[in-house]
Amino acid sequence: MFALKKLALALLFGLLTTPLCLAGGVLKIGVTDADAPPIVELAADGHTLRGGLSRELGDALAAQLHMTPEYQVLARKRIEPMVESGRIHIVCNANPEWYGNATRLLWSHELYPQVERAISLHDLPDIHKAEELEGKRIGTIFGYNYPTLERLWASGRSSRVEEAKQELLLKSLQKQLTNVAINSELEFAWWARNHPHDAHDFKLHPLVVTSMPTMCAVSPHAPLSLARLNQAIDSLHRRGTLQAILKRYQWQAR
């Protein structure tokens, strides 16, 4: 009997001293290797998430949920089936418009807006409207959707050139393989700050191609409810945590 009491006390002590982040289980967070810094910063091996906005947001969400974050870097085409099957629980640089299987996933409250603009070499006149892209070769990220430009491509009035990553979009512009590229303000601003000499070659046009809320795509098989995730996001907004994270990346630098 004494031995059983000691065992019970030991188990109780172990539960009480277990970190809260471990008590809620593991939160499997997917990120795509197509997202450029500062959204995703990869280690030299190209397969390990070293840092970036996605990691900071994921860490903050996991802490609020008392869960342990576990990150998996995936190719863009693998994200959708991985979330749908439950092998990944959430992906938080996401929007239903960007996913072919959006109706089979759950969607959280907004985290922050993602604004995409037209970029070109400096010799191209300012572009204000999508119609001004007629006859242009437009660089885009492979697998991404651009609803405002689909009619141009469908009618053959412009052509779409797909690249795997942001730096390839910019290299294609430099080599004049494309006339215009579509890129997020946040990613381009980060790249320009870290490549000030090369950045002089480019201009950011007035044309806003998309301005959409980013949110978390949630697996229907995730070990947490959508309501619980939304409560965590709302709490991070109220406490100013998300705003503080975004400020470090100079989201509103412009």
Order of alpha helices (4+ residues) and beta strands (2+ residues): alpha-alpha-beta-beta-beta-alpha-beta-alpha-beta-beta-beta-beta-alpha-beta-alpha-beta-alpha-alpha-beta-alpha-alpha
